Amino acid sequence: MRYYLILILVFCARPGLVQTTDQMLSPKQVDSLMIHIRTTFYQGFRYESISELDQLKGRIRDQYGSETGIYSSIIFLEGQLLSNSGDYSGAEKAYKECKNIRGVLFQSSSTDYVESLIRLYLVQADMGKFYEAVECVQELKEIRERTLSPDDPKCIATIRELGWLYRQIGMYERADSLFQVYTKSTSKEGTQS
């Protein structure tokens, strides 16, 4: 029995039968691996998925560098999985790193940057870090005011969120002024329909 086990191990270790970590991953392969990791995570294999993602993150950092779009996508997925696992501090760290990378690579108004900012704010709010969350939403509000019309639902939602955060930290006058803007915007939206 022992000899069969040794033969099986020798056979499986032959080059070409097992994918080595020295092989360069293409962006399509990385996307496929990310989909696989996300799928297995939501099938209930949370810790295995996070471990697999951590290994992939190391490979991508080594192959592409840590200041690349593909690496920021891995970090973003890491934030999602950690947040959904209840590891908010790990998710916050991942989203901050992702936001910083995307801030260098893309314009601040890019969809990728904005999505990182939103996820960071949500995790910080969940953690009760309302002052940090306010900073993110203020930046988000500035971006949306620059790139969208004031009547756009995303602008209106950002005003509402900022007002809610101001309430959480006891800045009631600021919150009330934003809620007045929000109320005017939503009543205008209702009359236009």
mmCIF file of the C-alpha atoms, coordinates in Angstrom:
data_MODEL
# 
_entry.id   MODEL 
# 
loop_
_atom_site.group_PDB 
_atom_site.id 
_atom_site.type_symbol 
_atom_site.label_atom_id 
_atom_site.label_alt_id 
_atom_site.label_comp_id 
_atom_site.label_asym_id 
_atom_site.label_entity_id 
_atom_site.label_seq_id 
_atom_site.pdbx_PDB_ins_code 
_atom_site.Cartn_x 
_atom_site.Cartn_y 
_atom_site.Cartn_z 
_atom_site.occupancy 
_atom_site.B_iso_or_equiv 
_atom_site.pdbx_formal_charge 
_atom_site.auth_seq_id 
_atom_site.auth_comp_id 
_atom_site.auth_asym_id 
_atom_site.auth_atom_id 
_atom_site.pdbx_PDB_model_num 
ATOM 1   C CA . MET A 1 1   ? 0.000   0.000  0.000   1.00 0.00 ? 1   MET A CA 1 
ATOM 2   C CA . ARG A 1 2   ? 2.845   2.343  0.879   1.00 0.00 ? 2   ARG A CA 1 
ATOM 3   C CA . TYR A 1 3   ? 4.464   1.781  -2.533  1.00 0.00 ? 3   TYR A CA 1 
ATOM 4   C CA . TYR A 1 4   ? 1.241   2.625  -4.346  1.00 0.00 ? 4   TYR A CA 1 
ATOM 5   C CA . LEU A 1 5   ? 1.024   5.896  -2.450  1.00 0.00 ? 5   LEU A CA 1 
ATOM 6   C CA . ILE A 1 6   ? 4.611   6.757  -3.408  1.00 0.00 ? 6   ILE A CA 1 
ATOM 7   C CA . LEU A 1 7   ? 3.914   5.920  -7.065  1.00 0.00 ? 7   LEU A CA 1 
ATOM 8   C CA . ILE A 1 8   ? 0.808   8.099  -7.054  1.00 0.00 ? 8   ILE A CA 1 
ATOM 9   C CA . LEU A 1 9   ? 2.741   10.996 -5.533  1.00 0.00 ? 9   LEU A CA 1 
ATOM 10  C CA . VAL A 1 10  ? 5.581   10.642 -8.070  1.00 0.00 ? 10  VAL A CA 1 
ATOM 11  C CA . PHE A 1 11  ? 3.124   10.424 -10.975 1.00 0.00 ? 11  PHE A CA 1 
ATOM 12  C CA . CYS A 1 12  ? 1.183   13.525 -9.840  1.00 0.00 ? 12  CYS A CA 1 
ATOM 13  C CA . ALA A 1 13  ? 4.360   15.534 -9.331  1.00 0.00 ? 13  ALA A CA 1 
ATOM 14  C CA . ARG A 1 14  ? 5.475   15.132 -12.956 1.00 0.00 ? 14  ARG A CA 1 
ATOM 15  C CA . PRO A 1 15  ? 5.893   18.441 -14.787 1.00 0.00 ? 15  PRO A CA 1 
ATOM 16  C CA . GLY A 1 16  ? 2.958   19.390 -16.979 1.00 0.00 ? 16  GLY A CA 1 
ATOM 17  C CA . LEU A 1 17  ? 0.345   17.553 -14.959 1.00 0.00 ? 17  LEU A CA 1 
ATOM 18  C CA . VAL A 1 18  ? 0.121   20.082 -12.181 1.00 0.00 ? 18  VAL A CA 1 
ATOM 19  C CA . GLN A 1 19  ? -0.165  23.791 -12.885 1.00 0.00 ? 19  GLN A CA 1 
ATOM 20  C CA . THR A 1 20  ? 2.852   25.515 -11.405 1.00 0.00 ? 20  THR A CA 1 
ATOM 21  C CA . THR A 1 21  ? 2.743   28.904 -9.742  1.00 0.00 ? 21  THR A CA 1 
ATOM 22  C CA . ASP A 1 22  ? 5.513   30.078 -12.083 1.00 0.00 ? 22  ASP A CA 1 
ATOM 23  C CA . GLN A 1 23  ? 3.105   30.293 -15.010 1.00 0.00 ? 23  GLN A CA 1 
ATOM 24  C CA . MET A 1 24  ? 1.998   33.801 -15.882 1.00 0.00 ? 24  MET A CA 1 
ATOM 25  C CA . LEU A 1 25  ? -1.745  34.250 -15.474 1.00 0.00 ? 25  LEU A CA 1 
ATOM 26  C CA . SER A 1 26  ? -3.587  36.092 -18.223 1.00 0.00 ? 26  SER A CA 1 
ATOM 27  C CA . PRO A 1 27  ? -6.217  38.680 -17.279 1.00 0.00 ? 27  PRO A CA 1 
ATOM 28  C CA . LYS A 1 28  ? -8.921  36.262 -18.526 1.00 0.00 ? 28  LYS A CA 1 
ATOM 29  C CA . GLN A 1 29  ? -7.571  33.528 -16.237 1.00 0.00 ? 29  GLN A CA 1 
ATOM 30  C CA . VAL A 1 30  ? -7.548  35.962 -13.316 1.00 0.00 ? 30  VAL A CA 1 
ATOM 31  C CA . ASP A 1 31  ? -11.171 36.911 -14.047 1.00 0.00 ? 31  ASP A CA 1 
ATOM 32  C CA . SER A 1 32  ? -12.134 33.222 -14.157 1.00 0.00 ? 32  SER A CA 1 
ATOM 33  C CA . LEU A 1 33  ? -10.353 32.552 -10.885 1.00 0.00 ? 33  LEU A CA 1 
ATOM 34  C CA . MET A 1 34  ? -12.067 35.517 -9.258  1.00 0.00 ? 34  MET A CA 1 
ATOM 35  C CA . ILE A 1 35  ? -15.478 34.265 -10.417 1.00 0.00 ? 35  ILE A CA 1 
ATOM 36  C CA . HIS A 1 36  ? -14.631 30.799 -9.073  1.00 0.00 ? 36  HIS A CA 1 
ATOM 37  C CA . ILE A 1 37  ? -13.543 32.243 -5.718  1.00 0.00 ? 37  ILE A CA 1 
ATOM 38  C CA . ARG A 1 38  ? -16.675 34.401 -5.438  1.00 0.00 ? 38  ARG A CA 1 
ATOM 39  C CA . THR A 1 39  ? -18.905 31.456 -6.367  1.00 0.00 ? 39  THR A CA 1 
ATOM 40  C CA . THR A 1 40  ? -17.344 29.062 -3.867  1.00 0.00 ? 40  THR A CA 1 
ATOM 41  C CA . PHE A 1 41  ? -17.528 31.773 -1.193  1.00 0.00 ? 41  PHE A CA 1 
ATOM 42  C CA . TYR A 1 42  ? -21.289 32.126 -1.681  1.00 0.00 ? 42  TYR A CA 1 
ATOM 43  C CA . GLN A 1 43  ? -21.685 28.360 -1.741  1.00 0.00 ? 43  GLN A CA 1 
ATOM 44  C CA . GLY A 1 44  ? -20.529 28.376 1.874   1.00 0.00 ? 44  GLY A CA 1 
ATOM 45  C CA . PHE A 1 45  ? -16.797 27.752 1.545   1.00 0.00 ? 45  PHE A CA 1 
ATOM 46  C CA . ARG A 1 46  ? -15.898 31.122 3.005   1.00 0.00 ? 46  ARG A CA 1 
ATOM 47  C CA . TYR A 1 47  ? -12.550 30.437 4.643   1.00 0.00 ? 47  TYR A CA 1 
ATOM 48  C CA . GLU A 1 48  ? -11.306 28.309 1.760   1.00 0.00 ? 48  GLU A CA 1 
ATOM 49  C CA . SER A 1 49  ? -12.274 31.044 -0.698  1.00 0.00 ? 49  SER A CA 1 
ATOM 50  C CA . ILE A 1 50  ? -10.549 33.769 1.297   1.00 0.00 ? 50  ILE A CA 1 
ATOM 51  C CA . SER A 1 51  ? -7.418  31.599 1.554   1.00 0.00 ? 51  SER A CA 1 
ATOM 52  C CA . GLU A 1 52  ? -7.497  30.934 -2.195  1.00 0.00 ? 52  GLU A CA 1 
ATOM 53  C CA . LEU A 1 53  ? -7.964  34.657 -2.859  1.00 0.00 ? 53  LEU A CA 1 
ATOM 54  C CA . ASP A 1 54  ? -5.005  35.465 -0.634  1.00 0.00 ? 54  ASP A CA 1 
ATOM 55  C CA . GLN A 1 55  ? -2.815  33.116 -2.698  1.00 0.00 ? 55  GLN A CA 1 
ATOM 56  C CA . LEU A 1 56  ? -4.073  34.654 -5.931  1.00 0.00 ? 56  LEU A CA 1 
ATOM 57  C CA . LYS A 1 57  ? -3.414  38.133 -4.552  1.00 0.00 ? 57  LYS A CA 1 
ATOM 58  C CA . GLY A 1 58  ? 0.222   37.183 -3.926  1.00 0.00 ? 58  GLY A CA 1 
ATOM 59  C CA . ARG A 1 59  ? 0.611   35.808 -7.453  1.00 0.00 ? 59  ARG A CA 1 
ATOM 60  C CA . ILE A 1 60  ? -0.934  38.899 -9.027  1.00 0.00 ? 60  ILE A CA 1 
ATOM 61  C CA . ARG A 1 61  ? 1.253   41.204 -6.932  1.00 0.00 ? 61  ARG A CA 1 
ATOM 62  C CA . ASP A 1 62  ? 4.336   39.251 -8.033  1.00 0.00 ? 62  ASP A CA 1 
ATOM 63  C CA . GLN A 1 63  ? 3.349   39.026 -11.707 1.00 0.00 ? 63  GLN A CA 1 
ATOM 64  C CA . TYR A 1 64  ? 1.689   42.385 -12.367 1.00 0.00 ? 64  TYR A CA 1 
ATOM 65  C CA . GLY A 1 65  ? 2.659   44.595 -9.427  1.00 0.00 ? 65  GLY A CA 1 
ATOM 66  C CA . SER A 1 66  ? 0.587   46.133 -6.674  1.00 0.00 ? 66  SER A CA 1 
ATOM 67  C CA . GLU A 1 67  ? -0.188  49.395 -8.484  1.00 0.00 ? 67  GLU A CA 1 
ATOM 68  C CA . THR A 1 68  ? -2.243  47.877 -11.300 1.00 0.00 ? 68  THR A CA 1 
ATOM 69  C CA . GLY A 1 69  ? -5.916  47.666 -12.179 1.00 0.00 ? 69  GLY A CA 1 
ATOM 70  C CA . ILE A 1 70  ? -5.908  43.878 -12.005 1.00 0.00 ? 70  ILE A CA 1 
ATOM 71  C CA . TYR A 1 71  ? -4.445  43.980 -8.485  1.00 0.00 ? 71  TYR A CA 1 
ATOM 72  C CA . SER A 1 72  ? -7.027  46.577 -7.408  1.00 0.00 ? 72  SER A CA 1 
ATOM 73  C CA . SER A 1 73  ? -9.772  44.206 -8.613  1.00 0.00 ? 73  SER A CA 1 
ATOM 74  C CA . ILE A 1 74  ? -8.349  41.438 -6.414  1.00 0.00 ? 74  ILE A CA 1 
ATOM 75  C CA . ILE A 1 75  ? -8.211  43.806 -3.434  1.00 0.00 ? 75  ILE A CA 1 
ATOM 76  C CA . PHE A 1 76  ? -11.791 44.940 -4.110  1.00 0.00 ? 76  PHE A CA 1 
ATOM 77  C CA . LEU A 1 77  ? -12.984 41.314 -4.117  1.00 0.00 ? 77  LEU A CA 1 
ATOM 78  C CA . GLU A 1 78  ? -11.059 40.756 -0.901  1.00 0.00 ? 78  GLU A CA 1 
ATOM 79  C CA . GLY A 1 79  ? -12.943 43.652 0.686   1.00 0.00 ? 79  GLY A CA 1 
ATOM 80  C CA . GLN A 1 80  ? -16.272 42.184 -0.450  1.00 0.00 ? 80  GLN A CA 1 
ATOM 81  C CA . LEU A 1 81  ? -15.538 38.719 0.911   1.00 0.00 ? 81  LEU A CA 1 
ATOM 82  C CA . LEU A 1 82  ? -14.163 39.997 4.217   1.00 0.00 ? 82  LEU A CA 1 
ATOM 83  C CA . SER A 1 83  ? -17.108 42.351 4.658   1.00 0.00 ? 83  SER A CA 1 
ATOM 84  C CA . ASN A 1 84  ? -19.583 39.559 3.946   1.00 0.00 ? 84  ASN A CA 1 
ATOM 85  C CA . SER A 1 85  ? -17.727 37.387 6.469   1.00 0.00 ? 85  SER A CA 1 
ATOM 86  C CA . GLY A 1 86  ? -18.100 40.040 9.150   1.00 0.00 ? 86  GLY A CA 1 
ATOM 87  C CA . ASP A 1 87  ? -14.401 41.019 9.148   1.00 0.00 ? 87  ASP A CA 1 
ATOM 88  C CA . TYR A 1 88  ? -15.065 44.734 8.799   1.00 0.00 ? 88  TYR A CA 1 
ATOM 89  C CA . SER A 1 89  ? -11.588 45.875 9.817   1.00 0.00 ? 89  SER A CA 1 
ATOM 90  C CA . GLY A 1 90  ? -10.027 43.592 7.185   1.00 0.00 ? 90  GLY A CA 1 
ATOM 91  C CA . ALA A 1 91  ? -12.559 44.829 4.628   1.00 0.00 ? 91  ALA A CA 1 
ATOM 92  C CA . GLU A 1 92  ? -11.827 48.451 5.549   1.00 0.00 ? 92  GLU A CA 1 
ATOM 93  C CA . LYS A 1 93  ? -8.112  47.874 5.039   1.00 0.00 ? 93  LYS A CA 1 
ATOM 94  C CA . ALA A 1 94  ? -8.734  46.239 1.641   1.00 0.00 ? 94  ALA A CA 1 
ATOM 95  C CA . TYR A 1 95  ? -11.085 48.990 0.461   1.00 0.00 ? 95  TYR A CA 1 
ATOM 96  C CA . LYS A 1 96  ? -8.651  51.718 1.571   1.00 0.00 ? 96  LYS A CA 1 
ATOM 97  C CA . GLU A 1 97  ? -5.860  50.037 -0.376  1.00 0.00 ? 97  GLU A CA 1 
ATOM 98  C CA . CYS A 1 98  ? -8.136  49.611 -3.395  1.00 0.00 ? 98  CYS A CA 1 
ATOM 99  C CA . LYS A 1 99  ? -9.257  53.254 -3.229  1.00 0.00 ? 99  LYS A CA 1 
ATOM 100 C CA . ASN A 1 100 ? -5.653  54.447 -3.039  1.00 0.00 ? 100 ASN A CA 1 
ATOM 101 C CA . ILE A 1 101 ? -4.558  52.325 -6.008  1.00 0.00 ? 101 ILE A CA 1 
ATOM 102 C CA . ARG A 1 102 ? -7.549  53.370 -8.101  1.00 0.00 ? 102 ARG A CA 1 
ATOM 103 C CA . GLY A 1 103 ? -7.016  56.989 -7.096  1.00 0.00 ? 103 GLY A CA 1 
ATOM 104 C CA . VAL A 1 104 ? -3.574  56.821 -8.708  1.00 0.00 ? 104 VAL A CA 1 
ATOM 105 C CA . LEU A 1 105 ? -4.614  54.779 -11.770 1.00 0.00 ? 105 LEU A CA 1 
ATOM 106 C CA . PHE A 1 106 ? -7.960  56.333 -12.651 1.00 0.00 ? 106 PHE A CA 1 
ATOM 107 C CA . GLN A 1 107 ? -9.684  59.675 -12.447 1.00 0.00 ? 107 GLN A CA 1 
ATOM 108 C CA . SER A 1 108 ? -11.528 60.273 -9.208  1.00 0.00 ? 108 SER A CA 1 
ATOM 109 C CA . SER A 1 109 ? -14.789 60.304 -11.137 1.00 0.00 ? 109 SER A CA 1 
ATOM 110 C CA . SER A 1 110 ? -14.220 56.830 -12.613 1.00 0.00 ? 110 SER A CA 1 
ATOM 111 C CA . THR A 1 111 ? -16.738 54.135 -11.802 1.00 0.00 ? 111 THR A CA 1 
ATOM 112 C CA . ASP A 1 112 ? -14.026 51.954 -10.227 1.00 0.00 ? 112 ASP A CA 1 
ATOM 113 C CA . TYR A 1 113 ? -12.815 54.714 -7.904  1.00 0.00 ? 113 TYR A CA 1 
ATOM 114 C CA . VAL A 1 114 ? -16.357 55.718 -6.915  1.00 0.00 ? 114 VAL A CA 1 
ATOM 115 C CA . GLU A 1 115 ? -17.280 52.088 -6.179  1.00 0.00 ? 115 GLU A CA 1 
ATOM 116 C CA . SER A 1 116 ? -14.232 51.741 -3.869  1.00 0.00 ? 116 SER A CA 1 
ATOM 117 C CA . LEU A 1 117 ? -15.216 54.941 -2.099  1.00 0.00 ? 117 LEU A CA 1 
ATOM 118 C CA . ILE A 1 118 ? -18.792 53.743 -1.604  1.00 0.00 ? 118 ILE A CA 1 
ATOM 119 C CA . ARG A 1 119 ? -17.713 50.343 -0.261  1.00 0.00 ? 119 ARG A CA 1 
ATOM 120 C CA . LEU A 1 120 ? -15.222 51.981 2.102   1.00 0.00 ? 120 LEU A CA 1 
ATOM 121 C CA . TYR A 1 121 ? -17.864 54.343 3.433   1.00 0.00 ? 121 TYR A CA 1 
ATOM 122 C CA . LEU A 1 122 ? -20.375 51.502 3.953   1.00 0.00 ? 122 LEU A CA 1 
ATOM 123 C CA . VAL A 1 123 ? -17.889 49.392 5.912   1.00 0.00 ? 123 VAL A CA 1 
ATOM 124 C CA . GLN A 1 124 ? -16.831 52.357 8.030   1.00 0.00 ? 124 GLN A CA 1 
ATOM 125 C CA . ALA A 1 125 ? -20.475 53.165 8.787   1.00 0.00 ? 125 ALA A CA 1 
ATOM 126 C CA . ASP A 1 126 ? -21.086 49.525 9.748   1.00 0.00 ? 126 ASP A CA 1 
ATOM 127 C CA . MET A 1 127 ? -18.118 49.764 12.121  1.00 0.00 ? 127 MET A CA 1 
ATOM 128 C CA . GLY A 1 128 ? -19.430 52.982 13.675  1.00 0.00 ? 128 GLY A CA 1 
ATOM 129 C CA . LYS A 1 129 ? -16.546 55.006 12.237  1.00 0.00 ? 129 LYS A CA 1 
ATOM 130 C CA . PHE A 1 130 ? -18.877 57.798 11.233  1.00 0.00 ? 130 PHE A CA 1 
ATOM 131 C CA . TYR A 1 131 ? -16.274 60.581 11.014  1.00 0.00 ? 131 TYR A CA 1 
ATOM 132 C CA . GLU A 1 132 ? -14.231 58.560 8.502   1.00 0.00 ? 132 GLU A CA 1 
ATOM 133 C CA . ALA A 1 133 ? -17.399 57.643 6.627   1.00 0.00 ? 133 ALA A CA 1 
ATOM 134 C CA . VAL A 1 134 ? -18.337 61.348 6.444   1.00 0.00 ? 134 VAL A CA 1 
ATOM 135 C CA . GLU A 1 135 ? -15.012 62.074 4.713   1.00 0.00 ? 135 GLU A CA 1 
ATOM 136 C CA . CYS A 1 136 ? -15.748 59.424 2.074   1.00 0.00 ? 136 CYS A CA 1 
ATOM 137 C CA . VAL A 1 137 ? -19.302 60.625 1.465   1.00 0.00 ? 137 VAL A CA 1 
ATOM 138 C CA . GLN A 1 138 ? -18.201 64.264 1.278   1.00 0.00 ? 138 GLN A CA 1 
ATOM 139 C CA . GLU A 1 139 ? -15.707 63.268 -1.414  1.00 0.00 ? 139 GLU A CA 1 
ATOM 140 C CA . LEU A 1 140 ? -18.397 61.229 -3.146  1.00 0.00 ? 140 LEU A CA 1 
ATOM 141 C CA . LYS A 1 141 ? -20.780 64.208 -3.009  1.00 0.00 ? 141 LYS A CA 1 
ATOM 142 C CA . GLU A 1 142 ? -18.141 66.467 -4.598  1.00 0.00 ? 142 GLU A CA 1 
ATOM 143 C CA . ILE A 1 143 ? -17.518 63.934 -7.385  1.00 0.00 ? 143 ILE A CA 1 
ATOM 144 C CA . ARG A 1 144 ? -21.220 63.509 -8.089  1.00 0.00 ? 144 ARG A CA 1 
ATOM 145 C CA . GLU A 1 145 ? -21.878 67.253 -8.060  1.00 0.00 ? 145 GLU A CA 1 
ATOM 146 C CA . ARG A 1 146 ? -19.090 67.645 -10.629 1.00 0.00 ? 146 ARG A CA 1 
ATOM 147 C CA . THR A 1 147 ? -20.170 64.798 -12.897 1.00 0.00 ? 147 THR A CA 1 
ATOM 148 C CA . LEU A 1 148 ? -23.967 64.487 -12.549 1.00 0.00 ? 148 LEU A CA 1 
ATOM 149 C CA . SER A 1 149 ? -26.931 66.829 -12.589 1.00 0.00 ? 149 SER A CA 1 
ATOM 150 C CA . PRO A 1 150 ? -28.276 67.914 -9.187  1.00 0.00 ? 150 PRO A CA 1 
ATOM 151 C CA . ASP A 1 151 ? -31.525 66.025 -9.896  1.00 0.00 ? 151 ASP A CA 1 
ATOM 152 C CA . ASP A 1 152 ? -29.760 62.742 -10.578 1.00 0.00 ? 152 ASP A CA 1 
ATOM 153 C CA . PRO A 1 153 ? -30.922 60.032 -8.130  1.00 0.00 ? 153 PRO A CA 1 
ATOM 154 C CA . LYS A 1 154 ? -27.303 59.258 -7.226  1.00 0.00 ? 154 LYS A CA 1 
ATOM 155 C CA . CYS A 1 155 ? -26.711 62.888 -6.185  1.00 0.00 ? 155 CYS A CA 1 
ATOM 156 C CA . ILE A 1 156 ? -29.903 62.894 -4.168  1.00 0.00 ? 156 ILE A CA 1 
ATOM 157 C CA . ALA A 1 157 ? -29.003 59.599 -2.455  1.00 0.00 ? 157 ALA A CA 1 
ATOM 158 C CA . THR A 1 158 ? -25.541 60.938 -1.580  1.00 0.00 ? 158 THR A CA 1 
ATOM 159 C CA . ILE A 1 159 ? -27.090 64.005 0.064   1.00 0.00 ? 159 ILE A CA 1 
ATOM 160 C CA . ARG A 1 160 ? -29.404 61.743 2.072   1.00 0.00 ? 160 ARG A CA 1 
ATOM 161 C CA . GLU A 1 161 ? -26.493 59.522 3.178   1.00 0.00 ? 161 GLU A CA 1 
ATOM 162 C CA . LEU A 1 162 ? -24.376 62.506 4.214   1.00 0.00 ? 162 LEU A CA 1 
ATOM 163 C CA . GLY A 1 163 ? -27.301 63.890 6.212   1.00 0.00 ? 163 GLY A CA 1 
ATOM 164 C CA . TRP A 1 164 ? -27.744 60.544 7.937   1.00 0.00 ? 164 TRP A CA 1 
ATOM 165 C CA . LEU A 1 165 ? -24.027 60.436 8.837   1.00 0.00 ? 165 LEU A CA 1 
ATOM 166 C CA . TYR A 1 166 ? -24.138 63.989 10.194  1.00 0.00 ? 166 TYR A CA 1 
ATOM 167 C CA . ARG A 1 167 ? -26.990 62.876 12.435  1.00 0.00 ? 167 ARG A CA 1 
ATOM 168 C CA . GLN A 1 168 ? -24.923 59.938 13.665  1.00 0.00 ? 168 GLN A CA 1 
ATOM 169 C CA . ILE A 1 169 ? -22.121 62.250 14.825  1.00 0.00 ? 169 ILE A CA 1 
ATOM 170 C CA . GLY A 1 170 ? -24.444 64.850 16.335  1.00 0.00 ? 170 GLY A CA 1 
ATOM 171 C CA . MET A 1 171 ? -24.155 67.553 13.663  1.00 0.00 ? 171 MET A CA 1 
ATOM 172 C CA . TYR A 1 172 ? -27.907 68.098 13.577  1.00 0.00 ? 172 TYR A CA 1 
ATOM 173 C CA . GLU A 1 173 ? -27.940 71.528 11.894  1.00 0.00 ? 173 GLU A CA 1 
ATOM 174 C CA . ARG A 1 174 ? -25.881 70.262 8.961   1.00 0.00 ? 174 ARG A CA 1 
ATOM 175 C CA . ALA A 1 175 ? -28.018 67.137 8.777   1.00 0.00 ? 175 ALA A CA 1 
ATOM 176 C CA . ASP A 1 176 ? -31.243 69.163 8.766   1.00 0.00 ? 176 ASP A CA 1 
ATOM 177 C CA . SER A 1 177 ? -30.012 71.487 6.009   1.00 0.00 ? 177 SER A CA 1 
ATOM 178 C CA . LEU A 1 178 ? -29.084 68.476 3.872   1.00 0.00 ? 178 LEU A CA 1 
ATOM 179 C CA . PHE A 1 179 ? -32.409 66.801 4.570   1.00 0.00 ? 179 PHE A CA 1 
ATOM 180 C CA . GLN A 1 180 ? -34.157 69.991 3.393   1.00 0.00 ? 180 GLN A CA 1 
ATOM 181 C CA . VAL A 1 181 ? -32.199 69.804 0.123   1.00 0.00 ? 181 VAL A CA 1 
ATOM 182 C CA . TYR A 1 182 ? -33.021 66.105 -0.105  1.00 0.00 ? 182 TYR A CA 1 
ATOM 183 C CA . THR A 1 183 ? -36.728 66.720 0.530   1.00 0.00 ? 183 THR A CA 1 
ATOM 184 C CA . LYS A 1 184 ? -36.870 69.468 -2.117  1.00 0.00 ? 184 LYS A CA 1 
ATOM 185 C CA . SER A 1 185 ? -35.087 67.224 -4.619  1.00 0.00 ? 185 SER A CA 1 
ATOM 186 C CA . THR A 1 186 ? -37.361 64.251 -4.024  1.00 0.00 ? 186 THR A CA 1 
ATOM 187 C CA . SER A 1 187 ? -40.515 66.396 -4.168  1.00 0.00 ? 187 SER A CA 1 
ATOM 188 C CA . LYS A 1 188 ? -39.325 67.871 -7.503  1.00 0.00 ? 188 LYS A CA 1 
ATOM 189 C CA . GLU A 1 189 ? -38.656 64.351 -8.741  1.00 0.00 ? 189 GLU A CA 1 
ATOM 190 C CA . GLY A 1 190 ? -42.179 63.291 -7.738  1.00 0.00 ? 190 GLY A CA 1 
ATOM 191 C CA . THR A 1 191 ? -43.837 66.171 -9.609  1.00 0.00 ? 191 THR A CA 1 
ATOM 192 C CA . GLN A 1 192 ? -41.875 65.468 -12.799 1.00 0.00 ? 192 GLN A CA 1 
ATOM 193 C CA . SER A 1 193 ? -43.072 61.869 -13.047 1.00 0.00 ? 193 SER A CA 1 
# 
